[in-house]
Amino acid sequence: MKLKENAKTAWAHVLSEIIQSDGIVNQGEIDYLRQVFEVLHIGNNHLKNASSWTLAQAVEVLGKCGKSEKNILLHCIQQLTQSDGDIDPHECLLTTSVLLALGLTPDGTESLQAEIISIPPLDFNVRNTLLYVEPSYNSRVNKALRKEYDSIVQLLGSKGKELFYLPTILKEIQSKSKTFKQMLNYLEPLLSASQLKLIEQSIGGFDTSVFAKELFLNQLNGREFSLDSPAFLLFIDKPNPPSCQDFLLLKIKKSPLHTLEVFYALTETVMEVKPTPFQKNDQAYMERLTMPPMAGQRDEFHYTGFHKTIIDTILKLHGGQRLSRLRVSPKGHLYLVDRNEVEVKIQSLGRALYILFLRHQEGIALTELGDYREELMDIYSVTSDYGNKMRLQIAVDNLINYVGDTMNPLISRIKKSFTLLLGDLAKDYLIEGKVGERKRVNLDRALVMDEMLRVKP
């Protein structure tokens, strides 16, 4: 079996995710991973490339592989997952999600249709939460959800999860409007009286399709993704959260309750899924890719984000690389790679401006920013979640023409965001320059990883 280069990277990503999903990595698992890599000729370069991929990218590539490759991948995943004799819920969910997305599920699960999506981190805690999303209002599914609501909540409760169904939440807000408004006064003190009134007047008309668009559909613009039916969105948790969050999008084809019952029945039996009939040559690969008995139960080590922080700190204090690499994600978010992938929090227009300066090492005079208007628009169309081109144009024009003096506060906020994370080392990352002269970011461009260049605006 000969894998294509991008398929090798995809294998490396998925198997690496599986091995870390329970937070415990042992010597036996590492030995098995080495065994797989040797048999399939997967090298360190594939593993390095895989670190910048999302789970959705890896699964998309694997979905184009043939039946033999998928069969053998199923075998390897099950070997890793079962190696320590204890199937962790995170391992189980990740394995089930990957197999569902690849269509490797057994008879009786034909009603399950799923995709894996990866988006930048959401602004609220999605762990242990199941979210209902839809592209437009679906009366049949919403009627079924209201009817089956209590049974669904009970089923999810037995799995340690809860249902996020927007109509129910809005109904609770409206029934306790006085308490809700008082909470807003204390928890969102920057809201004006007119904004509070607008929220009160509009909340009843807020619907699930609008929420789905703002929640994640806008993040997937330009990736040939479309949500064509109601679905549940389930977070795939990881011990070391990366710059993107992975979700299983579980489409509702029959009733919502039936979909969840079949899904959770599958998670309980996913290790018993058998490969489809395969060729004689595949059997030889299966034998070469079988983990030795008890191999996975040696020298357990809990590798977490805390260990990575230790490594990053040692490199910062004692390594030759004083500065961290700066990664620009496909969506234009900024991450300090060698500082535990911490995100530099800057609003979307500020990120667009900063990325523009990153791409012009020679610097840009603020008075000449209008010459870069189209490029700035292209970048902002990626960093912003707004789907309205007119709103993007107005924001860019206001910035270029100093309407409301947005430029100086924006540069100040960029400085503050980097300084909070890096202290004195932030100066290399800032947009700086004398008054009337070109301003530039002095960071060595060898430290810049611009993944956004791969994405068409």
C-alpha positions as CSV (number, residue, x, y, z in Angstrom):
1,M,0.0,0.0,0.0
2,K,1.5,3.3,-1.1
3,L,0.1,6.5,0.5
4,K,0.3,9.9,-1.2
5,E,2.3,12.6,0.6
6,N,-0.8,14.5,1.9
7,A,-2.4,11.2,3.0
8,K,0.7,10.5,5.1
9,T,0.4,13.9,6.8
10,A,-3.3,13.2,7.4
11,W,-2.5,9.8,9.0
12,A,0.2,11.4,11.2
13,H,-2.3,14.0,12.4
14,V,-5.2,11.6,13.2
15,L,-3.0,9.0,14.9
16,S,-1.2,11.8,16.9
17,E,-4.6,13.1,18.0
18,I,-5.7,9.6,19.1
19,I,-2.6,9.0,21.1
20,Q,-3.0,12.2,23.0
21,S,-6.8,12.3,23.4
22,D,-6.9,10.7,26.9
23,G,-4.1,12.9,28.2
24,I,-1.8,9.8,28.8
25,V,1.0,8.8,26.4
26,N,3.0,5.7,27.2
27,Q,6.1,4.1,25.7
28,G,4.1,1.3,24.1
29,E,2.0,3.8,22.2
30,I,5.0,5.7,21.0
31,D,6.6,2.4,19.9
32,Y,3.5,1.5,18.0
33,L,3.4,4.9,16.3
34,R,7.0,4.3,15.2
35,Q,6.0,0.9,13.9
36,V,3.2,2.4,11.8
37,F,5.4,5.2,10.5
38,E,8.1,2.7,9.4
39,V,5.7,0.4,7.6
40,L,3.9,3.2,5.8
41,H,7.0,5.4,5.3
42,I,5.6,8.3,7.3
43,G,8.5,10.6,8.3
44,N,9.2,13.4,10.7
45,N,8.5,15.9,8.0
46,H,4.9,14.6,7.7
47,L,4.6,14.8,11.5
48,K,5.8,18.4,11.5
49,N,3.4,19.3,8.7
50,A,0.6,17.6,10.5
51,S,1.0,19.9,13.6
52,S,-0.3,22.8,11.5
53,W,-3.3,20.9,10.2
54,T,-6.8,20.8,11.7
55,L,-8.6,17.6,12.2
56,A,-11.1,18.7,9.5
57,Q,-8.3,19.0,7.0
58,A,-6.9,15.6,7.9
59,V,-10.3,13.9,7.6
60,E,-11.0,15.6,4.3
61,V,-7.8,14.1,2.8
62,L,-8.5,10.7,4.3
63,G,-12.0,10.7,2.9
64,K,-10.5,10.6,-0.6
65,C,-8.4,7.5,0.2
66,G,-9.5,4.1,-1.1
67,K,-11.2,1.3,0.8
68,S,-8.0,-0.5,1.6
69,E,-6.4,2.6,3.2
70,K,-9.5,3.3,5.3
71,N,-9.6,-0.3,6.5
72,I,-6.0,-0.2,7.6
73,L,-6.5,3.2,9.3
74,L,-9.5,1.8,11.2
75,H,-7.3,-1.1,12.4
76,C,-4.5,1.3,13.5
77,I,-6.9,3.6,15.3
78,Q,-8.5,0.7,17.2
79,Q,-5.0,-0.6,18.1
80,L,-4.0,2.7,19.7
81,T,-7.3,3.3,21.4
82,Q,-7.5,-0.2,23.0
83,S,-3.8,-0.4,23.8
84,D,-4.0,0.6,27.4
85,G,-7.0,-1.5,28.2
86,D,-9.1,1.5,29.2
87,I,-11.2,3.4,26.6
88,D,-11.4,7.0,27.7
89,P,-14.5,9.0,26.8
90,H,-12.4,11.5,24.8
91,E,-10.7,8.7,22.9
92,C,-14.1,7.2,22.2
93,L,-15.7,10.4,20.9
94,L,-12.7,11.3,18.7
95,T,-12.6,7.7,17.3
96,T,-16.3,7.7,16.6
97,S,-16.2,11.1,15.0
98,V,-13.4,10.2,12.7
99,L,-15.0,6.9,11.6
100,L,-18.4,8.6,11.1
101,A,-16.8,11.3,9.0
102,L,-15.0,8.6,6.9
103,G,-18.1,6.5,6.5
104,L,-16.5,3.5,8.4
105,T,-19.6,2.7,10.5
106,P,-21.4,-0.7,10.7
107,D,-24.9,-1.7,9.6
108,G,-27.6,-0.1,11.7
109,T,-26.0,3.3,11.6
110,E,-27.0,4.3,8.1
111,S,-29.1,7.2,9.5
112,L,-26.0,8.8,10.9
113,Q,-24.4,11.4,8.6
114,A,-21.6,13.5,10.0
115,E,-18.7,15.9,9.2
116,I,-15.8,17.2,11.2
117,I,-15.3,21.0,11.2
118,S,-12.6,23.1,12.7
119,I,-13.1,26.7,13.5
120,P,-11.3,29.3,15.7
121,P,-12.2,29.1,19.4
122,L,-15.6,30.3,20.4
123,D,-16.1,32.9,23.0
124,F,-18.0,30.6,25.4
125,N,-17.4,27.3,27.0
126,V,-18.6,24.5,24.7
127,R,-17.3,21.6,26.6
128,N,-19.9,18.9,27.5
129,T,-22.5,20.8,25.5
130,L,-24.5,19.7,22.5
131,L,-25.7,22.6,20.3
132,Y,-28.6,22.5,17.9
133,V,-27.9,24.4,14.7
134,E,-29.8,24.8,11.4
135,P,-29.3,26.7,8.1
136,S,-32.9,28.0,8.2
137,Y,-35.9,27.3,10.4
138,N,-37.0,23.7,10.1
139,S,-40.5,23.3,11.5
140,R,-40.4,19.4,11.5
141,V,-37.2,19.1,13.5
142,N,-38.1,22.0,15.9
143,K,-41.5,20.4,16.6
144,A,-39.8,17.1,17.3
145,L,-37.2,18.8,19.5
146,R,-39.9,20.4,21.7
147,K,-41.7,17.0,21.9
148,E,-38.5,15.0,22.7
149,Y,-36.8,17.7,24.8
150,D,-37.1,16.0,28.2
151,S,-35.9,12.6,26.8
152,I,-33.0,14.2,25.0
153,V,-31.9,16.1,28.2
154,Q,-32.2,12.9,30.2
155,L,-30.1,11.0,27.6
156,L,-27.4,13.7,27.5
157,G,-27.4,13.9,31.2
158,S,-26.5,10.2,31.4
159,K,-23.5,11.1,29.2
160,G,-22.4,14.1,31.3
161,K,-23.6,16.6,28.7
162,E,-26.3,19.2,28.3
163,L,-28.4,20.5,25.4
164,F,-28.1,24.1,24.1
165,Y,-31.4,24.7,22.3
166,L,-31.7,28.4,21.6
167,P,-35.6,28.7,21.8
168,T,-35.5,27.2,25.3
169,I,-32.8,29.5,26.4
170,L,-34.5,32.6,25.0
171,K,-37.7,31.5,26.6
172,E,-36.0,31.4,30.0
173,I,-34.4,34.8,29.4
174,Q,-37.8,36.3,28.7
175,S,-39.5,34.6,31.6
176,K,-36.8,36.1,33.9
177,S,-36.3,39.3,32.1
178,K,-35.9,41.4,35.2
179,T,-33.2,39.2,36.6
180,F,-31.5,39.1,33.2
181,K,-31.4,42.9,32.9
182,Q,-30.0,43.3,36.3
183,M,-27.3,40.7,35.5
184,L,-26.4,42.6,32.3
185,N,-25.9,45.8,34.3
186,Y,-23.2,44.1,36.5
187,L,-21.7,41.7,34.0
188,E,-21.7,43.9,30.9
189,P,-21.2,47.4,32.4
190,L,-20.0,48.9,29.1
191,L,-23.4,48.4,27.5
192,S,-25.4,51.7,27.1
193,A,-29.0,52.2,28.0
194,S,-29.9,52.2,24.3
195,Q,-28.0,48.9,23.7
196,L,-29.8,47.3,26.7
197,K,-33.1,48.4,25.2
198,L,-32.2,47.1,21.8
199,I,-31.3,43.7,23.3
200,E,-34.6,43.6,25.2
201,Q,-36.6,44.4,22.0
202,S,-34.7,42.1,19.7
203,I,-34.1,39.0,21.7
204,G,-37.5,37.5,20.9
205,G,-36.8,37.5,17.2
206,F,-33.4,36.0,17.4
207,D,-33.5,32.5,15.8
208,T,-31.3,29.4,15.5
209,S,-30.3,30.0,11.9
210,V,-28.9,33.4,12.7
211,F,-27.1,32.0,15.7
212,A,-25.6,29.2,13.6
213,K,-24.3,31.7,11.0
214,E,-22.6,33.8,13.7
215,L,-21.4,30.8,15.7
216,F,-19.5,28.9,13.0
217,L,-20.8,29.2,9.4
218,N,-19.1,32.6,8.9
219,Q,-15.9,31.0,10.0
220,L,-16.2,28.4,7.2
221,N,-16.7,30.9,4.3
222,G,-14.5,30.1,1.4
223,R,-14.0,26.5,2.4
224,E,-16.7,25.0,0.2
225,F,-18.7,24.1,3.3
226,S,-22.5,24.4,3.5
227,L,-24.9,23.3,6.1
228,D,-27.8,21.8,4.3
229,S,-29.9,20.4,7.1
230,P,-30.5,20.7,10.9
231,A,-27.7,19.2,13.0
232,F,-26.2,18.8,16.4
233,L,-22.8,20.4,17.0
234,L,-20.6,18.4,19.5
235,F,-17.2,19.6,20.7
236,I,-14.3,17.2,20.4
237,D,-12.3,18.0,23.5
238,K,-8.5,17.7,23.7
239,P,-6.0,17.8,26.6
240,N,-4.0,20.5,24.8
241,P,-6.4,22.8,22.9
242,P,-4.8,24.1,19.7
243,S,-5.6,27.3,17.9
244,C,-8.7,25.7,16.4
245,Q,-11.6,23.9,18.0
246,D,-12.8,20.6,16.4
247,F,-16.5,19.8,16.3
248,L,-18.6,16.8,15.1
249,L,-21.5,18.1,13.0
250,L,-24.1,15.3,13.4
251,K,-26.9,15.8,10.9
252,I,-30.5,15.0,12.0
253,K,-32.1,12.8,9.3
254,K,-34.9,11.2,11.3
255,S,-35.9,12.5,14.7
256,P,-33.4,14.3,17.0
257,L,-33.8,11.7,19.7
258,H,-33.3,8.8,17.3
259,T,-30.1,10.5,15.9
260,L,-28.6,10.8,19.4
261,E,-29.6,7.3,20.5
262,V,-28.0,5.7,17.4
263,F,-24.9,7.9,17.9
264,Y,-24.3,7.0,21.5
265,A,-25.0,3.3,20.8
266,L,-22.2,3.5,18.3
267,T,-19.8,5.2,20.7
268,E,-20.3,2.2,23.1
269,T,-19.5,-0.3,20.4
270,V,-17.0,1.6,18.2
271,M,-14.1,-0.7,19.1
272,E,-16.1,-3.6,17.7
273,V,-16.5,-2.1,14.2
274,K,-15.0,-4.5,11.7
275,P,-13.3,-3.5,8.4
276,T,-15.2,-4.2,5.2
277,P,-13.9,-7.2,3.1
278,F,-10.4,-6.5,2.0
279,Q,-7.8,-7.9,-0.4
280,K,-5.1,-10.5,0.5
281,N,-2.4,-7.8,0.4
282,D,-4.3,-5.8,3.0
283,Q,-4.1,-8.8,5.4
284,A,-0.3,-8.7,5.3
285,Y,-0.4,-5.0,6.2
286,M,-2.8,-5.7,9.0
287,E,-0.3,-8.2,10.5
288,R,2.6,-5.7,10.2
289,L,0.5,-3.0,11.8
290,T,-0.7,-5.0,14.8
291,M,0.6,-3.8,18.2
292,P,2.5,-6.4,20.2
293,P,0.6,-7.7,23.3
294,M,0.8,-5.4,26.3
295,A,2.8,-2.9,24.4
296,G,0.5,-0.1,25.2
297,Q,0.6,-0.4,29.0
298,R,4.2,0.6,29.7
299,D,5.5,3.8,31.3
300,E,2.4,6.0,31.3
301,F,3.1,9.7,31.2
302,H,0.5,12.4,31.5
303,Y,1.7,15.0,28.9
304,T,-0.4,18.2,29.2
305,G,-0.3,21.8,28.3
306,F,1.5,22.4,31.6
307,H,4.5,20.4,30.3
308,K,4.6,22.4,27.1
309,T,4.6,25.6,29.1
310,I,7.7,24.2,31.0
311,I,9.4,23.5,27.7
312,D,8.5,26.9,26.2
313,T,9.8,28.7,29.4
314,I,13.1,26.8,29.3
315,L,13.6,27.7,25.6
316,K,12.6,31.3,26.3
317,L,15.1,31.7,29.2
318,H,18.0,29.5,28.0
319,G,17.5,28.9,24.3
320,G,19.1,30.7,21.5
321,Q,15.7,31.8,20.1
322,R,14.8,34.8,22.2
323,L,11.6,35.6,20.2
324,S,8.7,33.3,19.5
325,R,7.5,32.5,16.1
326,L,4.3,34.3,15.1
327,R,1.7,32.2,13.3
328,V,-1.1,33.9,11.3
329,S,-3.9,31.3,11.0
330,P,-6.0,30.8,7.9
331,K,-8.7,33.0,9.5
332,G,-6.1,35.7,10.4
333,H,-5.8,35.0,14.1
334,L,-2.4,35.6,15.7
335,Y,-0.6,33.0,17.8
336,L,2.8,32.9,19.5
337,V,3.9,29.4,18.5
338,D,6.8,29.1,21.0
339,R,4.7,30.5,23.9
340,N,2.4,27.5,24.1
341,E,0.4,28.7,21.1
342,V,-1.2,31.6,23.1
343,E,-3.4,33.8,21.0
344,V,-2.7,37.5,20.7
345,K,-6.2,38.9,21.2
346,I,-6.9,41.7,18.7
347,Q,-10.1,42.7,17.1
348,S,-10.7,41.7,13.5
349,L,-9.9,45.2,11.9
350,G,-6.7,45.5,14.1
351,R,-5.6,42.1,12.9
352,A,-6.2,43.0,9.3
353,L,-4.1,46.2,9.7
354,Y,-1.3,44.3,11.6
355,I,-1.1,41.5,8.9
356,L,-0.9,44.2,6.2
357,F,2.2,45.6,8.0
358,L,3.6,42.1,8.4
359,R,3.5,41.6,4.7
360,H,5.3,44.9,3.9
361,Q,8.6,44.6,5.7
362,E,9.7,47.9,4.1
363,G,7.1,49.7,6.1
364,I,4.0,51.8,5.2
365,A,3.5,55.5,5.9
366,L,0.1,56.1,7.4
367,T,-0.6,58.9,5.0
368,E,-0.1,56.4,2.1
369,L,-2.3,53.7,3.6
370,G,-5.0,54.4,0.9
371,D,-2.6,53.0,-1.6
372,Y,-3.0,49.6,0.1
373,R,-6.8,49.8,0.4
374,E,-7.6,46.8,-1.8
375,E,-5.1,44.6,0.0
376,L,-6.4,45.7,3.3
377,M,-9.9,44.9,2.2
378,D,-8.9,41.4,1.1
379,I,-7.3,40.7,4.4
380,Y,-10.2,42.2,6.4
381,S,-12.7,40.1,4.5
382,V,-10.9,37.0,6.0
383,T,-10.3,38.3,9.5
384,S,-13.9,39.6,9.9
385,D,-17.0,37.6,10.5
386,Y,-19.2,40.1,8.7
387,G,-20.8,38.8,5.6
388,N,-21.8,42.3,4.5
389,K,-19.2,43.7,2.1
390,M,-20.6,47.3,2.5
391,R,-19.8,47.1,6.3
392,L,-16.3,46.0,5.5
393,Q,-15.7,48.8,3.1
394,I,-17.1,51.4,5.5
395,A,-14.8,50.2,8.3
396,V,-11.7,50.2,6.0
397,D,-12.5,53.6,4.6
398,N,-13.0,55.1,8.0
399,L,-9.6,53.7,9.1
400,I,-7.8,55.0,6.0
401,N,-9.4,58.4,6.2
402,Y,-9.0,58.8,10.0
403,V,-12.8,59.1,10.5
404,G,-13.3,59.1,14.2
405,D,-9.5,58.8,14.6
406,T,-9.6,55.0,14.7
407,M,-6.0,54.5,13.6
408,N,-4.1,55.6,16.7
409,P,-6.4,53.7,19.2
410,L,-6.1,50.6,17.0
411,I,-2.3,50.7,17.0
412,S,-2.4,51.3,20.7
413,R,-4.6,48.2,21.3
414,I,-2.2,46.1,19.2
415,K,0.7,47.3,21.3
416,K,-1.2,46.5,24.5
417,S,-2.1,43.0,23.4
418,F,1.5,42.1,22.6
419,T,2.9,43.8,25.7
420,L,0.5,41.9,28.0
421,L,1.9,38.6,26.7
422,L,5.5,39.5,26.1
423,G,6.5,42.4,28.3
424,D,9.8,44.0,27.1
425,L,10.1,41.5,24.2
426,A,6.9,42.9,22.6
427,K,8.9,45.7,20.9
428,D,9.9,43.5,18.1
429,Y,6.3,42.7,17.3
430,L,4.9,46.3,17.4
431,I,4.0,48.6,14.6
432,E,6.5,51.4,15.2
433,G,8.0,54.4,13.4
434,K,8.7,58.1,13.9
435,V,6.0,60.7,13.2
436,G,5.8,61.4,9.5
437,E,8.0,58.4,8.5
438,R,7.1,54.8,7.5
439,K,5.9,52.6,10.2
440,R,6.9,48.9,10.2
441,V,7.0,45.7,12.3
442,N,10.7,44.8,12.9
443,L,10.1,41.1,13.6
444,D,12.4,38.9,11.6
445,R,10.1,37.5,8.9
446,A,11.8,34.1,9.2
447,L,9.8,33.9,12.5
448,V,6.5,34.6,10.7
449,M,4.3,31.7,9.6
450,D,1.6,33.2,7.4
451,E,-1.0,30.4,6.9
452,M,-3.5,32.9,5.7
453,L,-1.6,33.3,2.4
454,R,-2.9,29.8,1.4
455,V,-6.5,30.9,1.7
456,K,-8.1,32.9,-1.1
457,P,-10.0,35.9,0.3
